[in-house]
Amino acid sequence: MRALVARGVDALPLSRSAAGRAGGSRSGTPRAPGLILGFGAHAEPALREAARTLAAVVSEAIGAGERR
């Protein structure tokens, strides 16, 4: 999320919209991480650029995870 915001793509963590405690549900089952991305108020060229940025950030995050 921070990497996307730093590159101009507004994103919110899914945990901000989930009920219960951060890091897990009331049942004790951990929540999967996620992002909330809005698209209704943007023109198609901006959405295409945001999608490219999202793909780059995810690719970088995957690569960083492999190096650990």
HTML snippet that shows the backbone in 3Dmol.js (N, CA, C, O; Angstrom):
<script src="https://3Dmol.org/build/3Dmol-min.js"></script>
<div id="view" style="width:600px;height:400px;position:relative"></div>
<script>
const pdb = `
ATOM      1  N   MET A   1       0.816  -1.171   0.000  1.00  0.00           N
ATOM      2  CA  MET A   1       0.000   0.000   0.000  1.00  0.00           C
ATOM      3  C   MET A   1       0.871   1.250   0.000  1.00  0.00           C
ATOM      4  O   MET A   1       0.630   2.180  -0.769  1.00  0.00           O
ATOM      5  N   ARG A   2       1.880   1.270   0.860  1.00  0.00           N
ATOM      6  CA  ARG A   2       2.741   2.452   0.936  1.00  0.00           C
ATOM      7  C   ARG A   2       3.462   2.698  -0.388  1.00  0.00           C
ATOM      8  O   ARG A   2       3.600   3.844  -0.817  1.00  0.00           O
ATOM      9  N   ALA A   3       3.918   1.633  -1.030  1.00  0.00           N
ATOM     10  CA  ALA A   3       4.617   1.781  -2.310  1.00  0.00           C
ATOM     11  C   ALA A   3       3.686   2.342  -3.378  1.00  0.00           C
ATOM     12  O   ALA A   3       4.106   3.158  -4.199  1.00  0.00           O
ATOM     13  N   LEU A   4       2.442   1.918  -3.376  1.00  0.00           N
ATOM     14  CA  LEU A   4       1.481   2.445  -4.349  1.00  0.00           C
ATOM     15  C   LEU A   4       1.200   3.915  -4.094  1.00  0.00           C
ATOM     16  O   LEU A   4       1.205   4.721  -5.024  1.00  0.00           O
ATOM     17  N   VAL A   5       0.956   4.267  -2.844  1.00  0.00           N
ATOM     18  CA  VAL A   5       0.666   5.660  -2.501  1.00  0.00           C
ATOM     19  C   VAL A   5       1.862   6.543  -2.846  1.00  0.00           C
ATOM     20  O   VAL A   5       1.691   7.660  -3.333  1.00  0.00           O
ATOM     21  N   ALA A   6       3.077   6.043  -2.594  1.00  0.00           N
ATOM     22  CA  ALA A   6       4.280   6.812  -2.929  1.00  0.00           C
ATOM     23  C   ALA A   6       4.389   7.075  -4.426  1.00  0.00           C
ATOM     24  O   ALA A   6       5.025   8.042  -4.845  1.00  0.00           O
ATOM     25  N   ARG A   7       3.771   6.215  -5.232  1.00  0.00           N
ATOM     26  CA  ARG A   7       3.803   6.369  -6.690  1.00  0.00           C
ATOM     27  C   ARG A   7       2.531   7.011  -7.235  1.00  0.00           C
ATOM     28  O   ARG A   7       2.306   7.023  -8.446  1.00  0.00           O
ATOM     29  N   GLY A   8       1.709   7.537  -6.349  1.00  0.00           N
ATOM     30  CA  GLY A   8       0.530   8.279  -6.798  1.00  0.00           C
ATOM     31  C   GLY A   8      -0.728   7.466  -6.999  1.00  0.00           C
ATOM     32  O   GLY A   8      -1.700   7.976  -7.557  1.00  0.00           O
ATOM     33  N   VAL A   9      -0.745   6.213  -6.561  1.00  0.00           N
ATOM     34  CA  VAL A   9      -1.944   5.378  -6.677  1.00  0.00           C
ATOM     35  C   VAL A   9      -2.584   5.300  -5.293  1.00  0.00           C
ATOM     36  O   VAL A   9      -1.993   4.752  -4.362  1.00  0.00           O
ATOM     37  N   ASP A  10      -3.787   5.846  -5.160  1.00  0.00           N
ATOM     38  CA  ASP A  10      -4.479   5.791  -3.873  1.00  0.00           C
ATOM     39  C   ASP A  10      -4.941   4.364  -3.604  1.00  0.00           C
ATOM     40  O   ASP A  10      -5.617   3.743  -4.424  1.00  0.00           O
ATOM     41  N   ALA A  11      -4.561   3.867  -2.445  1.00  0.00           N
ATOM     42  CA  ALA A  11      -4.957   2.522  -2.044  1.00  0.00           C
ATOM     43  C   ALA A  11      -5.156   2.512  -0.541  1.00  0.00           C
ATOM     44  O   ALA A  11      -4.453   3.209   0.192  1.00  0.00           O
ATOM     45  N   LEU A  12      -6.106   1.728  -0.089  1.00  0.00           N
ATOM     46  CA  LEU A  12      -6.348   1.561   1.335  1.00  0.00           C
ATOM     47  C   LEU A  12      -6.184   0.090   1.690  1.00  0.00           C
ATOM     48  O   LEU A  12      -6.515  -0.780   0.885  1.00  0.00           O
ATOM     49  N   PRO A  13      -5.677  -0.197   2.885  1.00  0.00           N
ATOM     50  CA  PRO A  13      -5.605  -1.597   3.296  1.00  0.00           C
ATOM     51  C   PRO A  13      -7.007  -2.138   3.556  1.00  0.00           C
ATOM     52  O   PRO A  13      -7.858  -1.433   4.099  1.00  0.00           O
ATOM     53  N   LEU A  14      -7.241  -3.357   3.177  1.00  0.00           N
ATOM     54  CA  LEU A  14      -8.539  -3.995   3.380  1.00  0.00           C
ATOM     55  C   LEU A  14      -8.895  -4.029   4.861  1.00  0.00           C
ATOM     56  O   LEU A  14     -10.074  -3.996   5.213  1.00  0.00           O
ATOM     57  N   SER A  15      -7.897  -4.094   5.726  1.00  0.00           N
ATOM     58  CA  SER A  15      -8.142  -4.179   7.164  1.00  0.00           C
ATOM     59  C   SER A  15      -8.900  -2.968   7.693  1.00  0.00           C
ATOM     60  O   SER A  15      -9.570  -3.073   8.720  1.00  0.00           O
ATOM     61  N   ARG A  16      -8.815  -1.826   7.022  1.00  0.00           N
ATOM     62  CA  ARG A  16      -9.554  -0.641   7.479  1.00  0.00           C
ATOM     63  C   ARG A  16     -11.058  -0.807   7.319  1.00  0.00           C
ATOM     64  O   ARG A  16     -11.827  -0.090   7.959  1.00  0.00           O
ATOM     65  N   SER A  17     -11.486  -1.729   6.487  1.00  0.00           N
ATOM     66  CA  SER A  17     -12.914  -1.932   6.244  1.00  0.00           C
ATOM     67  C   SER A  17     -13.438  -3.225   6.834  1.00  0.00           C
ATOM     68  O   SER A  17     -14.599  -3.576   6.621  1.00  0.00           O
ATOM     69  N   ALA A  18     -12.609  -3.933   7.565  1.00  0.00           N
ATOM     70  CA  ALA A  18     -13.013  -5.225   8.119  1.00  0.00           C
ATOM     71  C   ALA A  18     -13.434  -5.064   9.577  1.00  0.00           C
ATOM     72  O   ALA A  18     -12.879  -4.242  10.306  1.00  0.00           O
ATOM     73  N   ALA A  19     -14.404  -5.845   9.985  1.00  0.00           N
ATOM     74  CA  ALA A  19     -14.834  -5.845  11.377  1.00  0.00           C
ATOM     75  C   ALA A  19     -13.902  -6.723  12.200  1.00  0.00           C
ATOM     76  O   ALA A  19     -13.288  -7.652  11.675  1.00  0.00           O
ATOM     77  N   GLY A  20     -13.802  -6.434  13.456  1.00  0.00           N
ATOM     78  CA  GLY A  20     -12.969  -7.258  14.334  1.00  0.00           C
ATOM     79  C   GLY A  20     -11.600  -6.656  14.525  1.00  0.00           C
ATOM     80  O   GLY A  20     -11.357  -5.506  14.157  1.00  0.00           O
ATOM     81  N   ARG A  21     -10.709  -7.432  15.097  1.00  0.00           N
ATOM     82  CA  ARG A  21      -9.366  -6.962  15.404  1.00  0.00           C
ATOM     83  C   ARG A  21      -8.467  -7.026  14.179  1.00  0.00           C
ATOM     84  O   ARG A  21      -8.648  -7.870  13.301  1.00  0.00           O
ATOM     85  N   ALA A  22      -7.491  -6.118  14.135  1.00  0.00           N
ATOM     86  CA  ALA A  22      -6.497  -6.148  13.057  1.00  0.00           C
ATOM     87  C   ALA A  22      -5.686  -7.421  13.172  1.00  0.00           C
ATOM     88  O   ALA A  22      -5.348  -7.858  14.272  1.00  0.00           O
ATOM     89  N   GLY A  23      -5.379  -8.012  12.034  1.00  0.00           N
ATOM     90  CA  GLY A  23      -4.552  -9.213  12.028  1.00  0.00           C
ATOM     91  C   GLY A  23      -5.323 -10.500  12.184  1.00  0.00           C
ATOM     92  O   GLY A  23      -4.738 -11.575  12.049  1.00  0.00           O
ATOM     93  N   GLY A  24      -6.593 -10.438  12.457  1.00  0.00           N
ATOM     94  CA  GLY A  24      -7.357 -11.673  12.588  1.00  0.00           C
ATOM     95  C   GLY A  24      -8.826 -11.387  12.802  1.00  0.00           C
ATOM     96  O   GLY A  24      -9.204 -10.280  13.185  1.00  0.00           O
ATOM     97  N   SER A  25      -9.631 -12.364  12.560  1.00  0.00           N
ATOM     98  CA  SER A  25     -11.068 -12.188  12.742  1.00  0.00           C
ATOM     99  C   SER A  25     -11.449 -12.579  14.163  1.00  0.00           C
ATOM    100  O   SER A  25     -10.616 -13.081  14.917  1.00  0.00           O
ATOM    101  N   ARG A  26     -12.679 -12.355  14.520  1.00  0.00           N
ATOM    102  CA  ARG A  26     -13.152 -12.729  15.863  1.00  0.00           C
ATOM    103  C   ARG A  26     -13.062 -14.232  16.080  1.00  0.00           C
ATOM    104  O   ARG A  26     -12.932 -14.688  17.216  1.00  0.00           O
ATOM    105  N   SER A  27     -13.128 -14.996  15.012  1.00  0.00           N
ATOM    106  CA  SER A  27     -13.062 -16.449  15.141  1.00  0.00           C
ATOM    107  C   SER A  27     -11.636 -16.934  15.317  1.00  0.00           C
ATOM    108  O   SER A  27     -11.409 -18.127  15.519  1.00  0.00           O
ATOM    109  N   GLY A  28     -10.659 -16.017  15.242  1.00  0.00           N
ATOM    110  CA  GLY A  28      -9.271 -16.416  15.385  1.00  0.00           C
ATOM    111  C   GLY A  28      -8.607 -16.761  14.069  1.00  0.00           C
ATOM    112  O   GLY A  28      -7.400 -16.998  14.027  1.00  0.00           O
ATOM    113  N   THR A  29      -9.376 -16.792  12.998  1.00  0.00           N
ATOM    114  CA  THR A  29      -8.814 -17.086  11.682  1.00  0.00           C
ATOM    115  C   THR A  29      -8.147 -15.835  11.133  1.00  0.00           C
ATOM    116  O   THR A  29      -8.792 -14.792  11.035  1.00  0.00           O
ATOM    117  N   PRO A  30      -6.858 -15.915  10.770  1.00  0.00           N
ATOM    118  CA  PRO A  30      -6.193 -14.718  10.246  1.00  0.00           C
ATOM    119  C   PRO A  30      -6.833 -14.235   8.951  1.00  0.00           C
ATOM    120  O   PRO A  30      -7.271 -15.035   8.124  1.00  0.00           O
ATOM    121  N   ARG A  31      -6.880 -12.939   8.790  1.00  0.00           N
ATOM    122  CA  ARG A  31      -7.398 -12.358   7.549  1.00  0.00           C
ATOM    123  C   ARG A  31      -6.299 -12.325   6.504  1.00  0.00           C
ATOM    124  O   ARG A  31      -5.130 -12.098   6.818  1.00  0.00           O
ATOM    125  N   ALA A  32      -6.677 -12.548   5.287  1.00  0.00           N
ATOM    126  CA  ALA A  32      -5.733 -12.410   4.179  1.00  0.00           C
ATOM    127  C   ALA A  32      -5.498 -10.921   3.931  1.00  0.00           C
ATOM    128  O   ALA A  32      -6.429 -10.123   4.045  1.00  0.00           O
ATOM    129  N   PRO A  33      -4.271 -10.538   3.595  1.00  0.00           N
ATOM    130  CA  PRO A  33      -4.024  -9.128   3.286  1.00  0.00           C
ATOM    131  C   PRO A  33      -4.713  -8.738   1.989  1.00  0.00           C
ATOM    132  O   PRO A  33      -4.971  -9.588   1.137  1.00  0.00           O
ATOM    133  N   GLY A  34      -5.005  -7.481   1.843  1.00  0.00           N
ATOM    134  CA  GLY A  34      -5.649  -7.027   0.620  1.00  0.00           C
ATOM    135  C   GLY A  34      -5.653  -5.526   0.521  1.00  0.00           C
ATOM    136  O   GLY A  34      -5.318  -4.827   1.477  1.00  0.00           O
ATOM    137  N   LEU A  35      -6.028  -5.038  -0.627  1.00  0.00           N
ATOM    138  CA  LEU A  35      -6.110  -3.605  -0.899  1.00  0.00           C
ATOM    139  C   LEU A  35      -7.493  -3.270  -1.418  1.00  0.00           C
ATOM    140  O   LEU A  35      -8.160  -4.098  -2.039  1.00  0.00           O
ATOM    141  N   ILE A  36      -7.912  -2.045  -1.155  1.00  0.00           N
ATOM    142  CA  ILE A  36      -9.141  -1.518  -1.731  1.00  0.00           C
ATOM    143  C   ILE A  36      -8.718  -0.478  -2.762  1.00  0.00           C
ATOM    144  O   ILE A  36      -8.030   0.491  -2.439  1.00  0.00           O
ATOM    145  N   LEU A  37      -9.135  -0.689  -3.993  1.00  0.00           N
ATOM    146  CA  LEU A  37      -8.801   0.223  -5.089  1.00  0.00           C
ATOM    147  C   LEU A  37     -10.092   0.722  -5.717  1.00  0.00           C
ATOM    148  O   LEU A  37     -10.929  -0.075  -6.141  1.00  0.00           O
ATOM    149  N   GLY A  38     -10.253   2.031  -5.776  1.00  0.00           N
ATOM    150  CA  GLY A  38     -11.431   2.611  -6.418  1.00  0.00           C
ATOM    151  C   GLY A  38     -11.135   2.927  -7.876  1.00  0.00           C
ATOM    152  O   GLY A  38     -10.002   3.259  -8.225  1.00  0.00           O
ATOM    153  N   PHE A  39     -12.144   2.825  -8.722  1.00  0.00           N
ATOM    154  CA  PHE A  39     -11.917   3.086 -10.141  1.00  0.00           C
ATOM    155  C   PHE A  39     -13.024   3.889 -10.791  1.00  0.00           C
ATOM    156  O   PHE A  39     -12.901   4.255 -11.960  1.00  0.00           O
ATOM    157  N   GLY A  40     -14.087   4.172 -10.086  1.00  0.00           N
ATOM    158  CA  GLY A  40     -15.253   4.807 -10.690  1.00  0.00           C
ATOM    159  C   GLY A  40     -15.073   6.263 -11.099  1.00  0.00           C
ATOM    160  O   GLY A  40     -15.765   6.740 -11.998  1.00  0.00           O
ATOM    161  N   ALA A  41     -14.165   6.967 -10.460  1.00  0.00           N
ATOM    162  CA  ALA A  41     -14.040   8.402 -10.703  1.00  0.00           C
ATOM    163  C   ALA A  41     -12.836   8.757 -11.566  1.00  0.00           C
ATOM    164  O   ALA A  41     -12.386   9.903 -11.564  1.00  0.00           O
ATOM    165  N   HIS A  42     -12.316   7.787 -12.300  1.00  0.00           N
ATOM    166  CA  HIS A  42     -11.098   8.027 -13.069  1.00  0.00           C
ATOM    167  C   HIS A  42     -11.296   7.685 -14.542  1.00  0.00           C
ATOM    168  O   HIS A  42     -12.057   6.785 -14.895  1.00  0.00           O
ATOM    169  N   ALA A  43     -10.601   8.415 -15.375  1.00  0.00           N
ATOM    170  CA  ALA A  43     -10.654   8.159 -16.817  1.00  0.00           C
ATOM    171  C   ALA A  43      -9.811   6.922 -17.141  1.00  0.00           C
ATOM    172  O   ALA A  43      -8.901   6.558 -16.397  1.00  0.00           O
ATOM    173  N   GLU A  44     -10.133   6.298 -18.252  1.00  0.00           N
ATOM    174  CA  GLU A  44      -9.457   5.060 -18.652  1.00  0.00           C
ATOM    175  C   GLU A  44      -7.934   5.188 -18.727  1.00  0.00           C
ATOM    176  O   GLU A  44      -7.247   4.280 -18.260  1.00  0.00           O
ATOM    177  N   PRO A  45      -7.368   6.253 -19.284  1.00  0.00           N
ATOM    178  CA  PRO A  45      -5.892   6.346 -19.315  1.00  0.00           C
ATOM    179  C   PRO A  45      -5.276   6.333 -17.914  1.00  0.00           C
ATOM    180  O   PRO A  45      -4.228   5.722 -17.707  1.00  0.00           O
ATOM    181  N   ALA A  46      -5.911   6.993 -16.964  1.00  0.00           N
ATOM    182  CA  ALA A  46      -5.402   6.996 -15.589  1.00  0.00           C
ATOM    183  C   ALA A  46      -5.496   5.607 -14.970  1.00  0.00           C
ATOM    184  O   ALA A  46      -4.617   5.201 -14.210  1.00  0.00           O
ATOM    185  N   LEU A  47      -6.558   4.881 -15.293  1.00  0.00           N
ATOM    186  CA  LEU A  47      -6.708   3.516 -14.789  1.00  0.00           C
ATOM    187  C   LEU A  47      -5.650   2.590 -15.374  1.00  0.00           C
ATOM    188  O   LEU A  47      -5.109   1.738 -14.669  1.00  0.00           O
ATOM    189  N   ARG A  48      -5.358   2.753 -16.651  1.00  0.00           N
ATOM    190  CA  ARG A  48      -4.317   1.931 -17.274  1.00  0.00           C
ATOM    191  C   ARG A  48      -2.959   2.180 -16.615  1.00  0.00           C
ATOM    192  O   ARG A  48      -2.216   1.237 -16.343  1.00  0.00           O
ATOM    193  N   GLU A  49      -2.643   3.438 -16.362  1.00  0.00           N
ATOM    194  CA  GLU A  49      -1.379   3.779 -15.716  1.00  0.00           C
ATOM    195  C   GLU A  49      -1.335   3.239 -14.286  1.00  0.00           C
ATOM    196  O   GLU A  49      -0.303   2.731 -13.848  1.00  0.00           O
ATOM    197  N   ALA A  50      -2.437   3.344 -13.565  1.00  0.00           N
ATOM    198  CA  ALA A  50      -2.499   2.812 -12.205  1.00  0.00           C
ATOM    199  C   ALA A  50      -2.327   1.295 -12.208  1.00  0.00           C
ATOM    200  O   ALA A  50      -1.680   0.742 -11.319  1.00  0.00           O
ATOM    201  N   ALA A  51      -2.899   0.626 -13.196  1.00  0.00           N
ATOM    202  CA  ALA A  51      -2.754  -0.831 -13.294  1.00  0.00           C
ATOM    203  C   ALA A  51      -1.303  -1.205 -13.573  1.00  0.00           C
ATOM    204  O   ALA A  51      -0.801  -2.185 -13.021  1.00  0.00           O
ATOM    205  N   ARG A  52      -0.624  -0.438 -14.422  1.00  0.00           N
ATOM    206  CA  ARG A  52       0.797  -0.694 -14.681  1.00  0.00           C
ATOM    207  C   ARG A  52       1.621  -0.490 -13.410  1.00  0.00           C
ATOM    208  O   ARG A  52       2.530  -1.266 -13.117  1.00  0.00           O
ATOM    209  N   THR A  53       1.296   0.549 -12.671  1.00  0.00           N
ATOM    210  CA  THR A  53       2.008   0.812 -11.418  1.00  0.00           C
ATOM    211  C   THR A  53       1.753  -0.296 -10.412  1.00  0.00           C
ATOM    212  O   THR A  53       2.680  -0.750  -9.741  1.00  0.00           O
ATOM    213  N   LEU A  54       0.513  -0.732 -10.300  1.00  0.00           N
ATOM    214  CA  LEU A  54       0.182  -1.836  -9.404  1.00  0.00           C
ATOM    215  C   LEU A  54       0.967  -3.085  -9.775  1.00  0.00           C
ATOM    216  O   LEU A  54       1.527  -3.749  -8.902  1.00  0.00           O
ATOM    217  N   ALA A  55       1.012  -3.409 -11.057  1.00  0.00           N
ATOM    218  CA  ALA A  55       1.757  -4.584 -11.514  1.00  0.00           C
ATOM    219  C   ALA A  55       3.237  -4.473 -11.165  1.00  0.00           C
ATOM    220  O   ALA A  55       3.849  -5.457 -10.749  1.00  0.00           O
ATOM    221  N   ALA A  56       3.815  -3.292 -11.329  1.00  0.00           N
ATOM    222  CA  ALA A  56       5.237  -3.096 -11.017  1.00  0.00           C
ATOM    223  C   ALA A  56       5.495  -3.251  -9.528  1.00  0.00           C
ATOM    224  O   ALA A  56       6.472  -3.886  -9.131  1.00  0.00           O
ATOM    225  N   VAL A  57       4.633  -2.680  -8.704  1.00  0.00           N
ATOM    226  CA  VAL A  57       4.806  -2.772  -7.256  1.00  0.00           C
ATOM    227  C   VAL A  57       4.669  -4.220  -6.793  1.00  0.00           C
ATOM    228  O   VAL A  57       5.459  -4.676  -5.967  1.00  0.00           O
ATOM    229  N   VAL A  58       3.691  -4.941  -7.304  1.00  0.00           N
ATOM    230  CA  VAL A  58       3.515  -6.347  -6.932  1.00  0.00           C
ATOM    231  C   VAL A  58       4.721  -7.160  -7.384  1.00  0.00           C
ATOM    232  O   VAL A  58       5.215  -8.000  -6.632  1.00  0.00           O
ATOM    233  N   SER A  59       5.198  -6.923  -8.591  1.00  0.00           N
ATOM    234  CA  SER A  59       6.375  -7.627  -9.096  1.00  0.00           C
ATOM    235  C   SER A  59       7.596  -7.368  -8.213  1.00  0.00           C
ATOM    236  O   SER A  59       8.345  -8.290  -7.892  1.00  0.00           O
ATOM    237  N   GLU A  60       7.786  -6.117  -7.826  1.00  0.00           N
ATOM    238  CA  GLU A  60       8.907  -5.776  -6.946  1.00  0.00           C
ATOM    239  C   GLU A  60       8.759  -6.453  -5.586  1.00  0.00           C
ATOM    240  O   GLU A  60       9.743  -6.937  -5.027  1.00  0.00           O
ATOM    241  N   ALA A  61       7.541  -6.492  -5.050  1.00  0.00           N
ATOM    242  CA  ALA A  61       7.317  -7.109  -3.752  1.00  0.00           C
ATOM    243  C   ALA A  61       7.580  -8.615  -3.808  1.00  0.00           C
ATOM    244  O   ALA A  61       8.147  -9.186  -2.876  1.00  0.00           O
ATOM    245  N   ILE A  62       7.171  -9.249  -4.895  1.00  0.00           N
ATOM    246  CA  ILE A  62       7.427 -10.677  -5.063  1.00  0.00           C
ATOM    247  C   ILE A  62       8.923 -10.935  -5.159  1.00  0.00           C
ATOM    248  O   ILE A  62       9.446 -11.866  -4.546  1.00  0.00           O
ATOM    249  N   GLY A  63       9.606 -10.099  -5.937  1.00  0.00           N
ATOM    250  CA  GLY A  63      11.056 -10.246  -6.069  1.00  0.00           C
ATOM    251  C   GLY A  63      11.772 -10.029  -4.755  1.00  0.00           C
ATOM    252  O   GLY A  63      12.740 -10.728  -4.457  1.00  0.00           O
ATOM    253  N   ALA A  64      11.312  -9.067  -3.954  1.00  0.00           N
ATOM    254  CA  ALA A  64      11.933  -8.805  -2.652  1.00  0.00           C
ATOM    255  C   ALA A  64      11.722  -9.994  -1.733  1.00  0.00           C
ATOM    256  O   ALA A  64      12.609 -10.342  -0.952  1.00  0.00           O
ATOM    257  N   GLY A  65      10.566 -10.616  -1.817  1.00  0.00           N
ATOM    258  CA  GLY A  65      10.279 -11.791  -0.986  1.00  0.00           C
ATOM    259  C   GLY A  65      11.154 -12.972  -1.350  1.00  0.00           C
ATOM    260  O   GLY A  65      11.529 -13.753  -0.476  1.00  0.00           O
ATOM    261  N   GLU A  66      11.483 -13.117  -2.614  1.00  0.00           N
ATOM    262  CA  GLU A  66      12.328 -14.223  -3.067  1.00  0.00           C
ATOM    263  C   GLU A  66      13.772 -14.047  -2.624  1.00  0.00           C
ATOM    264  O   GLU A  66      14.493 -15.028  -2.440  1.00  0.00           O
ATOM    265  N   ARG A  67      14.200 -12.788  -2.452  1.00  0.00           N
ATOM    266  CA  ARG A  67      15.583 -12.529  -2.049  1.00  0.00           C
ATOM    267  C   ARG A  67      15.819 -12.759  -0.567  1.00  0.00           C
ATOM    268  O   ARG A  67      16.966 -12.849  -0.129  1.00  0.00           O
ATOM    269  N   ARG A  68      14.757 -12.856   0.206  1.00  0.00           N
ATOM    270  CA  ARG A  68      14.908 -13.031   1.659  1.00  0.00           C
ATOM    271  C   ARG A  68      15.303 -14.425   2.013  1.00  0.00           C
ATOM    272  O   ARG A  68      15.471 -14.738   3.191  1.00  0.00           O
TER     273      ARG A  68
END
`;
const viewer = $3Dmol.createViewer("view");
viewer.addModel(pdb, "pdb");
viewer.setStyle({}, {cartoon: {color: "spectrum"}});
viewer.zoomTo();
viewer.render();
</script>
